[in-house]
Amino acid sequence: MEVNTLANIKSAIKRAELNVKQNEKNSAQKSAMRSAIKAFEANPSEELFRAASSSIDKAKSKGLIHANKASRDKARLATKLG
C-alpha cells in the first residue's frame, strides 16, 4: 500500500500507512453504527434496538464517539422503542 505523504523517513511512512488503515476501519465501524440506527428507526423492534445499542457501545469503547453522545443516542432510541 502506497500512501501519498510528505514523509521521507521509513518509520514515518509506515506510521502513515497504519493511520490510513485505522481510519478506514474506524470509518467502516461508524458507518455500521449509523446503518444499525437507521434500520431501527425504520422498523423499531427489540432485536434491532439491541443491535443498534451494541454498535453504539462498540463505537464508544473504541473512542469513535464520546460517552455522552453514546448515552444520548441510546436514550433516544429507547424512547422510540416505546
Biotite code that builds the C-alpha atoms (Angstrom):
import biotite.structure as struc

atoms = struc.array([
    struc.Atom([0.000, 0.000, 0.000], chain_id="A", res_id=1, res_name="MET", atom_name="CA", element="C"),
    struc.Atom([1.467, 3.286, -1.070], chain_id="A", res_id=2, res_name="GLU", atom_name="CA", element="C"),
    struc.Atom([0.469, 6.342, 0.921], chain_id="A", res_id=3, res_name="VAL", atom_name="CA", element="C"),
    struc.Atom([0.921, 9.744, -0.634], chain_id="A", res_id=4, res_name="ASN", atom_name="CA", element="C"),
    struc.Atom([2.688, 11.631, 2.140], chain_id="A", res_id=5, res_name="THR", atom_name="CA", element="C"),
    struc.Atom([5.457, 14.090, 2.642], chain_id="A", res_id=6, res_name="LEU", atom_name="CA", element="C"),
    struc.Atom([7.262, 11.675, 4.932], chain_id="A", res_id=7, res_name="ALA", atom_name="CA", element="C"),
    struc.Atom([10.791, 10.696, 3.932], chain_id="A", res_id=8, res_name="ASN", atom_name="CA", element="C"),
    struc.Atom([11.710, 8.606, 6.952], chain_id="A", res_id=9, res_name="ILE", atom_name="CA", element="C"),
    struc.Atom([10.889, 4.904, 6.763], chain_id="A", res_id=10, res_name="LYS", atom_name="CA", element="C"),
    struc.Atom([9.166, 4.757, 10.158], chain_id="A", res_id=11, res_name="SER", atom_name="CA", element="C"),
    struc.Atom([7.081, 7.845, 9.346], chain_id="A", res_id=12, res_name="ALA", atom_name="CA", element="C"),
    struc.Atom([5.956, 6.260, 6.079], chain_id="A", res_id=13, res_name="ILE", atom_name="CA", element="C"),
    struc.Atom([4.947, 3.080, 7.947], chain_id="A", res_id=14, res_name="LYS", atom_name="CA", element="C"),
    struc.Atom([3.066, 5.145, 10.511], chain_id="A", res_id=15, res_name="ARG", atom_name="CA", element="C"),
    struc.Atom([1.187, 6.984, 7.755], chain_id="A", res_id=16, res_name="ALA", atom_name="CA", element="C"),
    struc.Atom([0.196, 3.654, 6.198], chain_id="A", res_id=17, res_name="GLU", atom_name="CA", element="C"),
    struc.Atom([-1.075, 2.375, 9.545], chain_id="A", res_id=18, res_name="LEU", atom_name="CA", element="C"),
    struc.Atom([-3.044, 5.588, 10.047], chain_id="A", res_id=19, res_name="ASN", atom_name="CA", element="C"),
    struc.Atom([-4.770, 5.105, 6.702], chain_id="A", res_id=20, res_name="VAL", atom_name="CA", element="C"),
    struc.Atom([-5.696, 1.521, 7.622], chain_id="A", res_id=21, res_name="LYS", atom_name="CA", element="C"),
    struc.Atom([-7.026, 2.550, 11.019], chain_id="A", res_id=22, res_name="GLN", atom_name="CA", element="C"),
    struc.Atom([-9.022, 5.431, 9.559], chain_id="A", res_id=23, res_name="ASN", atom_name="CA", element="C"),
    struc.Atom([-10.666, 3.012, 7.120], chain_id="A", res_id=24, res_name="GLU", atom_name="CA", element="C"),
    struc.Atom([-11.581, 0.642, 9.974], chain_id="A", res_id=25, res_name="LYS", atom_name="CA", element="C"),
    struc.Atom([-12.962, 3.488, 12.084], chain_id="A", res_id=26, res_name="ASN", atom_name="CA", element="C"),
    struc.Atom([-14.961, 4.816, 9.164], chain_id="A", res_id=27, res_name="SER", atom_name="CA", element="C"),
    struc.Atom([-16.438, 1.369, 8.500], chain_id="A", res_id=28, res_name="ALA", atom_name="CA", element="C"),
    struc.Atom([-17.405, 0.927, 12.146], chain_id="A", res_id=29, res_name="GLN", atom_name="CA", element="C"),
    struc.Atom([-19.095, 4.336, 12.321], chain_id="A", res_id=30, res_name="LYS", atom_name="CA", element="C"),
    struc.Atom([-20.913, 3.557, 9.099], chain_id="A", res_id=31, res_name="SER", atom_name="CA", element="C"),
    struc.Atom([-22.141, 0.244, 10.535], chain_id="A", res_id=32, res_name="ALA", atom_name="CA", element="C"),
    struc.Atom([-23.333, 2.077, 13.642], chain_id="A", res_id=33, res_name="MET", atom_name="CA", element="C"),
    struc.Atom([-25.282, 4.588, 11.544], chain_id="A", res_id=34, res_name="ARG", atom_name="CA", element="C"),
    struc.Atom([-26.796, 1.776, 9.465], chain_id="A", res_id=35, res_name="SER", atom_name="CA", element="C"),
    struc.Atom([-27.931, -0.087, 12.587], chain_id="A", res_id=36, res_name="ALA", atom_name="CA", element="C"),
    struc.Atom([-29.548, 3.081, 13.946], chain_id="A", res_id=37, res_name="ILE", atom_name="CA", element="C"),
    struc.Atom([-31.326, 3.767, 10.639], chain_id="A", res_id=38, res_name="LYS", atom_name="CA", element="C"),
    struc.Atom([-32.570, 0.176, 10.473], chain_id="A", res_id=39, res_name="ALA", atom_name="CA", element="C"),
    struc.Atom([-34.029, 0.529, 13.970], chain_id="A", res_id=40, res_name="PHE", atom_name="CA", element="C"),
    struc.Atom([-35.665, 3.877, 13.168], chain_id="A", res_id=41, res_name="GLU", atom_name="CA", element="C"),
    struc.Atom([-37.270, 2.417, 10.040], chain_id="A", res_id=42, res_name="ALA", atom_name="CA", element="C"),
    struc.Atom([-38.728, -0.536, 11.943], chain_id="A", res_id=43, res_name="ASN", atom_name="CA", element="C"),
    struc.Atom([-38.470, -0.200, 15.761], chain_id="A", res_id=44, res_name="PRO", atom_name="CA", element="C"),
    struc.Atom([-38.192, -3.626, 17.362], chain_id="A", res_id=45, res_name="SER", atom_name="CA", element="C"),
    struc.Atom([-36.456, -5.096, 20.401], chain_id="A", res_id=46, res_name="GLU", atom_name="CA", element="C"),
    struc.Atom([-33.986, -7.028, 18.276], chain_id="A", res_id=47, res_name="GLU", atom_name="CA", element="C"),
    struc.Atom([-32.974, -4.007, 16.171], chain_id="A", res_id=48, res_name="LEU", atom_name="CA", element="C"),
    struc.Atom([-32.732, -1.899, 19.336], chain_id="A", res_id=49, res_name="PHE", atom_name="CA", element="C"),
    struc.Atom([-30.241, -4.360, 20.811], chain_id="A", res_id=50, res_name="ARG", atom_name="CA", element="C"),
    struc.Atom([-28.197, -4.373, 17.599], chain_id="A", res_id=51, res_name="ALA", atom_name="CA", element="C"),
    struc.Atom([-28.115, -0.566, 17.415], chain_id="A", res_id=52, res_name="ALA", atom_name="CA", element="C"),
    struc.Atom([-27.317, -0.271, 21.114], chain_id="A", res_id=53, res_name="SER", atom_name="CA", element="C"),
    struc.Atom([-24.498, -2.773, 20.760], chain_id="A", res_id=54, res_name="SER", atom_name="CA", element="C"),
    struc.Atom([-22.981, -0.950, 17.793], chain_id="A", res_id=55, res_name="SER", atom_name="CA", element="C"),
    struc.Atom([-23.148, 2.349, 19.706], chain_id="A", res_id=56, res_name="ILE", atom_name="CA", element="C"),
    struc.Atom([-21.380, 0.735, 22.668], chain_id="A", res_id=57, res_name="ASP", atom_name="CA", element="C"),
    struc.Atom([-18.665, -0.668, 20.406], chain_id="A", res_id=58, res_name="LYS", atom_name="CA", element="C"),
    struc.Atom([-18.045, 2.744, 18.853], chain_id="A", res_id=59, res_name="ALA", atom_name="CA", element="C"),
    struc.Atom([-17.896, 4.279, 22.328], chain_id="A", res_id=60, res_name="LYS", atom_name="CA", element="C"),
    struc.Atom([-15.435, 1.683, 23.621], chain_id="A", res_id=61, res_name="SER", atom_name="CA", element="C"),
    struc.Atom([-13.144, 2.304, 20.640], chain_id="A", res_id=62, res_name="LYS", atom_name="CA", element="C"),
    struc.Atom([-13.265, 6.054, 21.262], chain_id="A", res_id=63, res_name="GLY", atom_name="CA", element="C"),
    struc.Atom([-15.025, 6.833, 17.983], chain_id="A", res_id=64, res_name="LEU", atom_name="CA", element="C"),
    struc.Atom([-17.815, 8.693, 19.746], chain_id="A", res_id=65, res_name="ILE", atom_name="CA", element="C"),
    struc.Atom([-17.948, 10.382, 23.134], chain_id="A", res_id=66, res_name="HIS", atom_name="CA", element="C"),
    struc.Atom([-19.533, 8.545, 26.054], chain_id="A", res_id=67, res_name="ALA", atom_name="CA", element="C"),
    struc.Atom([-22.179, 11.254, 26.478], chain_id="A", res_id=68, res_name="ASN", atom_name="CA", element="C"),
    struc.Atom([-23.178, 11.038, 22.819], chain_id="A", res_id=69, res_name="LYS", atom_name="CA", element="C"),
    struc.Atom([-23.471, 7.272, 23.093], chain_id="A", res_id=70, res_name="ALA", atom_name="CA", element="C"),
    struc.Atom([-25.691, 7.607, 26.133], chain_id="A", res_id=71, res_name="SER", atom_name="CA", element="C"),
    struc.Atom([-27.825, 10.269, 24.458], chain_id="A", res_id=72, res_name="ARG", atom_name="CA", element="C"),
    struc.Atom([-28.248, 8.213, 21.281], chain_id="A", res_id=73, res_name="ASP", atom_name="CA", element="C"),
    struc.Atom([-29.242, 5.096, 23.225], chain_id="A", res_id=74, res_name="LYS", atom_name="CA", element="C"),
    struc.Atom([-31.747, 7.094, 25.272], chain_id="A", res_id=75, res_name="ALA", atom_name="CA", element="C"),
    struc.Atom([-33.332, 8.490, 22.112], chain_id="A", res_id=76, res_name="ARG", atom_name="CA", element="C"),
    struc.Atom([-33.593, 5.010, 20.623], chain_id="A", res_id=77, res_name="LEU", atom_name="CA", element="C"),
    struc.Atom([-35.131, 3.682, 23.846], chain_id="A", res_id=78, res_name="ALA", atom_name="CA", element="C"),
    struc.Atom([-37.862, 6.321, 23.752], chain_id="A", res_id=79, res_name="THR", atom_name="CA", element="C"),
    struc.Atom([-38.709, 5.338, 20.156], chain_id="A", res_id=80, res_name="LYS", atom_name="CA", element="C"),
    struc.Atom([-38.927, 1.708, 21.237], chain_id="A", res_id=81, res_name="LEU", atom_name="CA", element="C"),
    struc.Atom([-41.778, 2.530, 23.492], chain_id="A", res_id=82, res_name="GLY", atom_name="CA", element="C"),
])
